[in-house]
Amino acid sequence: MISVVVPIYNEEELIMRFHEAVAFAMEGVHMGWEVVYVNDGSTDYSLELLKGLQTMDSHVVVVELSRNWATWALSRRVLRRRARRCDSDGWRFSGSAGSSS
């Protein structure tokens, strides 16, 4: 299973377009995949859009956190393997699992 973890904070204008791009990219993957959207206390309609997206697409998982917990969790390498991290506004690459934060 491939998990794409996406921190979200007030991204209502980009969520649908971003998800369409990820889904298109993942179509060619011949294994299970999911997109885990981590809502980090958004004050706009991001959470409502994510919940709607989750009901329409079985690949979507929505996690709700209070502000800055997603940043903390990702910076502490909750995902223990080398992983691509992406924001809805572009790609960022994390270091290897063996490097320190």
N, C-alpha and C positions, 0 to 999 in steps of 0.2 A: 504494500500500500504506500502510495506517495501522498504526503500531507503537505500542503502549501499553507503556511501560517501567515495571516495578514493582519497586522494591528490596524485598527480603525479609530480615528478620532475626527469627528465632524467632516466626513467625506461623502455626504449624501449626493453631491453632484457627480461623483466619479464611480460610485460603487457598481452600478449596473454595467457601465462600459468596461470597467476593470474586470468584472466577473465574466463577461462575455469573452474578453481576450484570454483569460486564464482557461476557460472551458474550451475554447477553440484550440489552444495550445495543447491541452491535455487529451483531446480527441485521439491523437495518434499514439498515446501511451497504451500499451497492451497489458495493463494491470490496474488494480483498483486505485482510486485517487479520491481525495477530498480537499476542500478548501475550508480551513478553519479561520473564520473571521473573529478576531478578538476585539470587541467593542470596549474601548477604554474610557468610558464615561462620557460619550458624545452628548452634546446638548442640542444638536439639530435632529433631523429625522433619520440619521444613519441606522440606529437600532431597529426602527420600524421597517426600514427597507431591507435590512438583513434578515429579519424574521420572516418577511414576505418571501424573500429569495429562498430561504430555508424550506418553506412549504412547497415551493415550486421545483426545487432541485435537490435530489437526494444526496448530491455530492457536497452540500453546504452544511457546515456545523457553525453555530453561533455561540460564542462564549462572552458573557457579560462580566466586566470587571469595573472597579472604580478607577478613577483617573490615575495614570502612571503605573499601574500594576503590570500591564502588558510590556511596557518598556523594561521594567525591572526583571520580569520573568525571562524575557528574551536576552537581556544583557547577562543574566546568570546562566545562560545556556541550558534552559529547561529542556530544549531539544538537544540531546546529548551527542548527536552526530554532526558532522560537518553538514551544513544546510544552507540553502539559499533563503535569505529573508527578503521579503518584498513588502513595500508599502504601495498603496494605491497610486502614488505619484511617481513610482519608478522602482528600479531594482537596486538592492544593496546586497553585498555578499558578506557573510559572516566569516570569521577565521576558522581555523581547524579546531576540532573538539579538544585538542591537547593544549591550545593556547589559553592563557589566563585572561580574565576580563579586566 
